[in-house]
């Protein structure tokens, strides 16, 4: 069965980070689209106005009942919120090195529960306290250590501040979220979200839909063909 993939980026990124994935997914006959969350990419929303609900609503607006929504990293939260609010608006969820919410916890709380803290010294909070940015000298090692050099240059010019408020907002999940088919792709050489923590969160998926890729936090840049193949596999089981 062919899929319609909706690709949702993580912190500080935008739709631009999926540039290599869309053509790889279409080689399987799937359709694929990427969106900007509020205040990212070309979206004009001010950082101070970004909420978890506004991120969720952007995802829902772009989804259809046939869509498989893919969330990377922090993107796991707005896609999960969308599933909890309107489960009939999607076919399933795929998490890529992403946070899968524990009901009642924010992403910040989830991150603090990880067995290792990897990013604390790599980010800088804005003067107004509303956002944070990744230190440019840490970008390569944090996100892209196995990616071509041109990818790092491409990303450095596009990374943007990340609103803190939506990541500090608890998300309650229940029966709606539980009934959505889920897949998880764990990155085994991740320097942002500990791979052993991903293994714990990947329990949201059935064993046959929990896969791994030997990659950094950004397999959409380092191994797009392989990642597309794994997403294809999961889509055929949804």
N, C-alpha and C positions, 0 to 999 in steps of 0.2 A: 504494500500500500504506500502510495506517495504521500509526502507530508508537506505542510506549510509551516516553515520554521520562522518564529519571531525571536530575534536575537537581542538580548538585553545585557548591556555592559555593566561593569563593576565600577568601583570608586575611581573618580578622577578621569575616567575614560569617556567614550562616546560611541555613537554608531560607527565611527571611523575605524574602530579596532577590529571590526568584522570584515574588513575589505577583502581579505584573502579567503574567508570562509564561504561567502556567498557563491562565488563561482565553483568552489569544490562541491558544495551541496547540490548545485544545479546539475552537476555531472551525473548524479544519481536520478535525475528527473524531478527532484524536489523543488519547491519554491522557497525562497529565503529572503527575509527582510530584516533590517536592523533599525532600531529607533534610538533617539536621544532621550534620556531621562531629563527632567526639569533642571535647568541651569547648566547642562552639559552640551557639548557640540554646538549645534546651531540654535539650540533652544534658548530663548531670550529671558526666561524666568530668572529673577534675582535670587541669589543664594538665600537671602532672609525669608523668602516666600516658599521655599521647598519643604514639603512634608512627606512623610511616608505615604499618606493618602494620595497626594498629588502624583507621586511616582507610580503608585498602584493604578491610578486612573489612566495614566498615559499608556500603561501596558494593556489595560482592558480595552481602551479605545482602538488599539491596533490589532486586537485578537479576534478570532472567529471560532465557532465551535469545532472547526477542523484544524486549528492551530496547535502546534507543539511549541510551547514557550520555553526558551533556553535562557537561563540566568547564570551569569559568571560572577563569582566572588560576592560582593555586596548585592549584586543583582538578584541573588537568591531570595532576598527579603521582599522586594516589590512584586516579584512573580508569585511568591507564596501568598502574599496579601491578596493578589488578584484571584488566586485559586480559592481562597477562603471566602471572598466576597461574592464571586460569580463563577462557580465551578463549571457551569454550562457554557462558559465563553471560551473553552479550550479543550483540546484532546488530551493533553498531558503536559508534564513538566520535565525538563532535563536540567540538572544542575552540573555546572563545570567548575570544579574547585570552589564551590559556592557554599555560603552559609544556609543551612536548612534550619528554620526557626524551631526552637523549643517554645511551646506556647507560654506566653506571658513575658518572654525575654526580648530585649532589644538586641540589635546586632552588636552594639558595644558590649553588652553583657555577655553575649555569646563569645565574642573574641577574647574577653578576659578569662573565660573558662577553658581556653585552649591550653594544652600541656606545655606549649612553648610560646613566648611572645616574640614575634619576629620583626614587627614594623615600628615599634614605639620610637626608636631613635632615628627613624627615616622620614618622619613627617613633622611639619611645622604648622602650628595653629595660626590663623589670621589674627590681626590686631583686635578685631571686634569679637573674636571668639566664636564666630558663626560657621567657620569652615577650616579645613586643613588642606595642605598641599604636600606632595612628596618632594623631598629635597632632590634637585636635579642630579647631584652626584651619586645618589643612591638608586636612581631609577633602573639602571642597567641590572645591577645585582638583585634588586628586589623583584622585578617583573620579567626581565627579558634576558637573563644570562645565557640562554641557549638560542637566542634569536640572531638573525643576521644584523650586522651593524646598521644597515640602512633602516631597519625597523626601529631601532632605538632613536635614530635621528628623526624619523617620521613621527614617532610618539611624543618625543620631547616638545615638539612644536604644537602639540594638540592637547596634552594633559591639562586639566583645569582644576580649580579648587573643588573640594567635595564638601557639600553641606553636612553639618554635624547633626542637626535636629532630626532628620529622618532616621539616621543610624542609631540615635539615642531613644527612639520611640518603641516601646514594647509592642509585640504583635501576638494577639490571641488567635490560636488556630483550633479548629474542632472538626466536626464530621465532614464539612465541605472539603477542607484541605485533605483530610485523611483518605477520601475516596478518589482523589485524582491520581491516575497512573503517573509514576515517577521513575526517572532514570538518574543515575549519578555517574559522572566521569571524574575519577580522582587523579590528580597530577602527582606523580611520585617523587618529583625533584623540585617541589614547590618551596619558595623562600618567603612566601607571604602568608599563606594559610597552611599550617603544619599538615603534612599528608596523613599522619596518624589521626588527626582530628577530623580530617575529611572522611577517613574510613569509618569513624563513629557516626558522622552525619549521613553517610551513604546508606546506612541501615534503613533509611526511608524508602529505599528502592528494593524491589525484588532482586534476588541474587543474579538472575539472568540479565538484569538491567543495571547492574552495578559493575562498571568497567574501569580500567586504569589506562593511563598513558604516561610514558616516561618523559616527562616534560616539566618545564618551569610553570609559573603561574599563568603563562600566556600561550597555551598550545595553539590558539587561533593564529598566532604569528610563527611559532617555531615548527609546528607540525600540522598545518591546516588540512592536508590530504588525509592523514591518519585520523585526525579528530573528526573530519566529516564522515569517514568510514564508521567510526564508533557511534556517531549520532544516527547514521543510517541504520545500524544494527538495532539500536534502541527503538527507533521509530517503527521498525517492522514488528516489534513485540508489544506495541501499544495498541 
